[in-house]
Amino acid sequence: MSTPANGASTSESQIEVTWSALSTAPSNGGSAVTSYNLQWDSGTSGVTWTDVVGLAPAYTSTSIILTTGITAGTTYRVKVRAQNVFGWGDFSSYQSIKAASTPS
């Protein structure tokens, strides 16, 4: 599973999270991906994980912009997993992303 990349962009109120699509047989059991499940820790240092997208309905895009609950200067962790006809794969390693903040 691809680890989420450090967002393509961040601001004081949003973070864009991107990851690579899975497309080769060894990495997806030979079956097409039917959904990605992204979780984030909402700034809890990995203590609590919350689903952002992917469980219902299915989510097949490889990026998302988080806009709710973002606090400038806070570091968030995100991780992703993929589903196909065989079920859910393991979660990726988490990636830390720090929301932008205005210099003091």
ChimeraX attribute file (.defattr): number of C-alpha atoms within 10 A of each C-alpha:
attribute: neighborCount
match mode: 1-to-1
recipient: residues
	/A:1	18
	/A:2	17
	/A:3	17
	/A:4	24
	/A:5	18
	/A:6	18
	/A:7	20
	/A:8	11
	/A:9	14
	/A:10	19
	/A:11	17
	/A:12	16
	/A:13	16
	/A:14	19
	/A:15	23
	/A:16	18
	/A:17	22
	/A:18	20
	/A:19	19
	/A:20	13
	/A:21	15
	/A:22	16
	/A:23	13
	/A:24	11
	/A:25	10
	/A:26	9
	/A:27	13
	/A:28	19
	/A:29	15
	/A:30	13
	/A:31	15
	/A:32	16
	/A:33	20
	/A:34	15
	/A:35	22
	/A:36	25
	/A:37	21
	/A:38	25
	/A:39	20
	/A:40	23
	/A:41	20
	/A:42	20
	/A:43	20
	/A:44	13
	/A:45	13
	/A:46	14
	/A:47	8
	/A:48	11
	/A:49	17
	/A:50	11
	/A:51	14
	/A:52	15
	/A:53	19
	/A:54	20
	/A:55	13
	/A:56	8
	/A:57	8
	/A:58	13
	/A:59	19
	/A:60	16
	/A:61	14
	/A:62	16
	/A:63	19
	/A:64	16
	/A:65	14
	/A:66	15
	/A:67	13
	/A:68	10
	/A:69	10
	/A:70	20
	/A:71	19
	/A:72	16
	/A:73	16
	/A:74	15
	/A:75	17
	/A:76	21
	/A:77	21
	/A:78	27
	/A:79	24
	/A:80	27
	/A:81	20
	/A:82	26
	/A:83	22
	/A:84	16
	/A:85	12
	/A:86	12
	/A:87	12
	/A:88	16
	/A:89	17
	/A:90	11
	/A:91	17
	/A:92	16
	/A:93	15
	/A:94	18
	/A:95	17
	/A:96	20
	/A:97	22
	/A:98	20
	/A:99	21
	/A:100	19
	/A:101	14
	/A:102	8
	/A:103	5
	/A:104	3
